[in-house]
């Protein structure tokens, strides 16, 4: 088990940022459509990272 590489750190940052933006939209009481779109984007980014890690890494 080595240290996390740059690519792993970048993917963790992307997933955390996407989830954080979605949570911030809820806390700042944005329009429901905005919250839904950010939720869908967060799921898509997370799924993309999971698939990328399963098949490429």
Secondary structure, 3 states (H helix, E strand, C coil): CCCCCHHHHHHHHHHHHHHHHHHHHHHCCCCHHHHHHHHHHHHHHHHHHHHHHHHCC
